[in-house]
Amino acid sequence: QVQLVESGGGWVQAGGALRLSCAASGSTSNINIMGWYRQTPEKMRDLVATSTSRGTPIYADSAKGRFTISRDRYTVYLQMTNLKPEDTAVYYCNARTFGNPFSDYWGQGTQVTVSS
């Protein structure tokens, strides 16, 4: 089992910045990919950015050029800049294990609100 604890959400005006953090504990040696997803009441949970165990990032188009994902073993960060009202969502940390089948673990979610 893997436990994920997120921090860093909050309220910010458009154009501002926030940094999210997520620390994994438990069976961390099984973790392959860590990343961030977001969800609003109107949409499904969508990918924001992920980082492989080697640190290779993958970004959603909406995040490219504004968000930066970084990882220190089993802690993952999301630096968000030039935030827009449409970035308002609950952000969830995800950890995916090695193996087939793999397992997905989720944090409790942290609210990000961007006002115009």
C-alpha atoms as an extended CHARMM CRD file, in Angstrom:
* protein
*
       116  EXT
         1         1  GLN       CA              0.0000000000        0.0000000000        0.0000000000  PROA      1               0.0000000000
         2         2  VAL       CA              1.0270000000        3.5580000000       -0.7230000000  PROA      2               0.0000000000
         3         3  GLN       CA             -0.2390000000        6.6210000000        1.1060000000  PROA      3               0.0000000000
         4         4  LEU       CA             -0.1170000000       10.0640000000       -0.4960000000  PROA      4               0.0000000000
         5         5  VAL       CA             -0.3470000000       13.3590000000        1.3670000000  PROA      5               0.0000000000
         6         6  GLU       CA             -0.8020000000       16.5590000000       -0.6120000000  PROA      6               0.0000000000
         7         7  SER       CA             -0.2970000000       20.1540000000        0.3880000000  PROA      7               0.0000000000
         8         8  GLY       CA             -0.0690000000       23.5710000000       -1.1770000000  PROA      8               0.0000000000
         9         9  GLY       CA             -3.4880000000       24.2870000000       -2.6310000000  PROA      9               0.0000000000
        10        10  GLY       CA             -5.3330000000       27.5020000000       -2.0210000000  PROA      10              0.0000000000
        11        11  TRP       CA             -6.7080000000       30.6480000000       -3.5430000000  PROA      11              0.0000000000
        12        12  VAL       CA             -4.8490000000       32.8960000000       -5.9430000000  PROA      12              0.0000000000
        13        13  GLN       CA             -5.6680000000       35.6370000000       -8.4010000000  PROA      13              0.0000000000
        14        14  ALA       CA             -5.3140000000       35.0610000000      -12.1150000000  PROA      14              0.0000000000
        15        15  GLY       CA             -1.6970000000       35.3570000000      -13.1690000000  PROA      15              0.0000000000
        16        16  GLY       CA             -0.4670000000       34.1560000000       -9.8130000000  PROA      16              0.0000000000
        17        17  ALA       CA              1.4210000000       31.0360000000       -8.8260000000  PROA      17              0.0000000000
        18        18  LEU       CA              1.0410000000       28.0820000000       -6.5050000000  PROA      18              0.0000000000
        19        19  ARG       CA              3.1900000000       25.0850000000       -5.6730000000  PROA      19              0.0000000000
        20        20  LEU       CA              1.6760000000       21.7280000000       -4.8330000000  PROA      20              0.0000000000
        21        21  SER       CA              3.5510000000       18.9950000000       -3.0030000000  PROA      21              0.0000000000
        22        22  CYS       CA              2.7980000000       15.3210000000       -2.5560000000  PROA      22              0.0000000000
        23        23  ALA       CA              4.7360000000       12.9480000000       -0.3430000000  PROA      23              0.0000000000
        24        24  ALA       CA              4.3970000000        9.1830000000       -0.6250000000  PROA      24              0.0000000000
        25        25  SER       CA              4.8540000000        6.7250000000        2.1910000000  PROA      25              0.0000000000
        26        26  GLY       CA              4.3900000000        3.0060000000        2.6500000000  PROA      26              0.0000000000
        27        27  SER       CA              5.4870000000        0.6490000000       -0.1240000000  PROA      27              0.0000000000
        28        28  THR       CA              7.2920000000        3.4080000000       -2.0030000000  PROA      28              0.0000000000
        29        29  SER       CA              9.8320000000        1.1220000000       -3.6570000000  PROA      29              0.0000000000
        30        30  ASN       CA              7.0220000000       -0.1210000000       -5.9160000000  PROA      30              0.0000000000
        31        31  ILE       CA              6.2600000000        3.3590000000       -7.2560000000  PROA      31              0.0000000000
        32        32  ASN       CA              6.9780000000        3.9900000000      -10.9190000000  PROA      32              0.0000000000
        33        33  ILE       CA              5.1090000000        7.0910000000      -12.0600000000  PROA      33              0.0000000000
        34        34  MET       CA              3.9620000000        9.9890000000       -9.8930000000  PROA      34              0.0000000000
        35        35  GLY       CA              1.8850000000       12.8590000000      -11.0760000000  PROA      35              0.0000000000
        36        36  TRP       CA             -1.0240000000       15.2330000000      -10.7880000000  PROA      36              0.0000000000
        37        37  TYR       CA             -4.5720000000       15.1040000000      -12.0670000000  PROA      37              0.0000000000
        38        38  ARG       CA             -7.4070000000       17.5540000000      -11.6040000000  PROA      38              0.0000000000
        39        39  GLN       CA            -11.1670000000       17.3580000000      -11.4690000000  PROA      39              0.0000000000
        40        40  THR       CA            -14.0820000000       19.7710000000      -11.4950000000  PROA      40              0.0000000000
        41        41  PRO       CA            -17.7670000000       18.9650000000      -10.9270000000  PROA      41              0.0000000000
        42        42  GLU       CA            -18.3380000000       19.2420000000      -14.6670000000  PROA      42              0.0000000000
        43        43  LYS       CA            -15.4380000000       17.1270000000      -15.8800000000  PROA      43              0.0000000000
        44        44  MET       CA            -13.7850000000       13.7930000000      -15.3460000000  PROA      44              0.0000000000
        45        45  ARG       CA            -10.4240000000       13.6040000000      -13.6410000000  PROA      45              0.0000000000
        46        46  ASP       CA             -7.8630000000       14.7280000000      -16.2000000000  PROA      46              0.0000000000
        47        47  LEU       CA             -4.1170000000       14.4320000000      -16.4030000000  PROA      47              0.0000000000
        48        48  VAL       CA             -2.1190000000       17.5600000000      -15.5930000000  PROA      48              0.0000000000
        49        49  ALA       CA              1.4440000000       16.2300000000      -15.5050000000  PROA      49              0.0000000000
        50        50  THR       CA              3.3380000000       13.0870000000      -14.6020000000  PROA      50              0.0000000000
        51        51  SER       CA              6.9350000000       12.1410000000      -13.9320000000  PROA      51              0.0000000000
        52        52  THR       CA              8.4410000000        8.7150000000      -14.4380000000  PROA      52              0.0000000000
        53        53  SER       CA             10.8580000000        7.1470000000      -11.9960000000  PROA      53              0.0000000000
        54        54  ARG       CA             13.6550000000        8.5360000000      -14.1800000000  PROA      54              0.0000000000
        55        55  GLY       CA             12.1850000000       12.0280000000      -14.0100000000  PROA      55              0.0000000000
        56        56  THR       CA             10.7930000000       12.1800000000      -17.5240000000  PROA      56              0.0000000000
        57        57  PRO       CA              7.8600000000       14.6060000000      -17.5160000000  PROA      57              0.0000000000
        58        58  ILE       CA              4.6420000000       14.4300000000      -19.4840000000  PROA      58              0.0000000000
        59        59  TYR       CA              2.3080000000       17.4240000000      -19.5870000000  PROA      59              0.0000000000
        60        60  ALA       CA             -1.2390000000       17.9880000000      -20.6870000000  PROA      60              0.0000000000
        61        61  ASP       CA             -1.4920000000       20.6380000000      -23.3740000000  PROA      61              0.0000000000
        62        62  SER       CA             -3.1720000000       22.9790000000      -20.9010000000  PROA      62              0.0000000000
        63        63  ALA       CA             -0.1580000000       22.7580000000      -18.5890000000  PROA      63              0.0000000000
        64        64  LYS       CA              2.6520000000       23.1560000000      -21.1000000000  PROA      64              0.0000000000
        65        65  GLY       CA              4.6380000000       26.3200000000      -20.6400000000  PROA      65              0.0000000000
        66        66  ARG       CA              2.9560000000       27.2190000000      -17.3550000000  PROA      66              0.0000000000
        67        67  PHE       CA              3.3380000000       24.2210000000      -15.0420000000  PROA      67              0.0000000000
        68        68  THR       CA              6.4910000000       22.3720000000      -14.0740000000  PROA      68              0.0000000000
        69        69  ILE       CA              6.5300000000       18.9620000000      -12.4520000000  PROA      69              0.0000000000
        70        70  SER       CA              9.5330000000       17.8380000000      -10.4530000000  PROA      70              0.0000000000
        71        71  ARG       CA             10.2510000000       14.8240000000       -8.3550000000  PROA      71              0.0000000000
        72        72  ASP       CA             12.5770000000       13.8700000000       -5.5600000000  PROA      72              0.0000000000
        73        73  ARG       CA             12.2820000000       10.0740000000       -5.3130000000  PROA      73              0.0000000000
        74        74  TYR       CA              8.8660000000        9.7360000000       -3.6940000000  PROA      74              0.0000000000
        75        75  THR       CA              7.8640000000       13.3600000000       -3.3840000000  PROA      75              0.0000000000
        76        76  VAL       CA              6.4120000000       15.1220000000       -6.3810000000  PROA      76              0.0000000000
        77        77  TYR       CA              5.8760000000       18.8330000000       -6.8630000000  PROA      77              0.0000000000
        78        78  LEU       CA              3.8110000000       20.8760000000       -9.2620000000  PROA      78              0.0000000000
        79        79  GLN       CA              4.8700000000       24.4860000000       -9.7440000000  PROA      79              0.0000000000
        80        80  MET       CA              2.0030000000       26.3480000000      -11.3600000000  PROA      80              0.0000000000
        81        81  THR       CA              2.4950000000       29.8070000000      -12.8130000000  PROA      81              0.0000000000
        82        82  ASN       CA              0.3480000000       32.2190000000      -14.7910000000  PROA      82              0.0000000000
        83        83  LEU       CA             -2.7070000000       30.5660000000      -13.3240000000  PROA      83              0.0000000000
        84        84  LYS       CA             -6.0390000000       31.0370000000      -15.0440000000  PROA      84              0.0000000000
        85        85  PRO       CA             -9.6070000000       30.7470000000      -13.7150000000  PROA      85              0.0000000000
        86        86  GLU       CA            -10.0180000000       27.5870000000      -15.7900000000  PROA      86              0.0000000000
        87        87  ASP       CA             -7.2810000000       25.9780000000      -13.6840000000  PROA      87              0.0000000000
        88        88  THR       CA             -9.6960000000       25.9920000000      -10.7510000000  PROA      88              0.0000000000
        89        89  ALA       CA            -10.1710000000       22.3740000000       -9.6870000000  PROA      89              0.0000000000
        90        90  VAL       CA             -9.3960000000       19.7910000000       -7.0580000000  PROA      90              0.0000000000
        91        91  TYR       CA             -5.8920000000       18.5470000000       -7.7430000000  PROA      91              0.0000000000
        92        92  TYR       CA             -5.1020000000       14.9270000000       -6.9520000000  PROA      92              0.0000000000
        93        93  CYS       CA             -1.7120000000       13.3470000000       -6.5420000000  PROA      93              0.0000000000
        94        94  ASN       CA             -1.2960000000        9.9520000000       -8.1620000000  PROA      94              0.0000000000
        95        95  ALA       CA              1.2440000000        7.1900000000       -7.7430000000  PROA      95              0.0000000000
        96        96  ARG       CA              1.3420000000        4.2520000000      -10.1330000000  PROA      96              0.0000000000
        97        97  THR       CA              3.2930000000        1.1220000000       -9.3250000000  PROA      97              0.0000000000
        98        98  PHE       CA              5.4660000000       -1.0380000000      -11.4970000000  PROA      98              0.0000000000
        99        99  GLY       CA              4.0260000000       -4.2990000000      -12.7220000000  PROA      99              0.0000000000
       100       100  ASN       CA              1.3020000000       -5.7060000000      -14.8620000000  PROA      100             0.0000000000
       101       101  PRO       CA             -1.2120000000       -5.1650000000      -13.5510000000  PROA      101             0.0000000000
       102       102  PHE       CA             -0.1070000000       -1.9340000000      -11.9530000000  PROA      102             0.0000000000
       103       103  SER       CA             -1.8930000000       -0.2450000000       -9.0680000000  PROA      103             0.0000000000
       104       104  ASP       CA             -2.9670000000        3.3710000000       -8.7960000000  PROA      104             0.0000000000
       105       105  TYR       CA             -3.0110000000        5.2760000000       -5.5350000000  PROA      105             0.0000000000
       106       106  TRP       CA             -4.5850000000        8.6770000000       -4.9670000000  PROA      106             0.0000000000
       107       107  GLY       CA             -4.2120000000       11.4680000000       -2.4900000000  PROA      107             0.0000000000
       108       108  GLN       CA             -7.1520000000       13.1300000000       -0.8110000000  PROA      108             0.0000000000
       109       109  GLY       CA             -7.1130000000       16.0860000000       -3.1850000000  PROA      109             0.0000000000
       110       110  THR       CA             -6.3000000000       19.7370000000       -2.6700000000  PROA      110             0.0000000000
       111       111  GLN       CA             -8.4420000000       22.6200000000       -3.8770000000  PROA      111             0.0000000000
       112       112  VAL       CA             -6.9670000000       25.2360000000       -6.1890000000  PROA      112             0.0000000000
       113       113  THR       CA             -9.1180000000       28.2860000000       -6.8220000000  PROA      113             0.0000000000
       114       114  VAL       CA             -8.0810000000       30.9700000000       -9.3040000000  PROA      114             0.0000000000
       115       115  SER       CA            -10.1340000000       34.1410000000       -9.3320000000  PROA      115             0.0000000000
       116       116  SER       CA            -10.3700000000       36.4970000000      -12.2710000000  PROA      116             0.0000000000
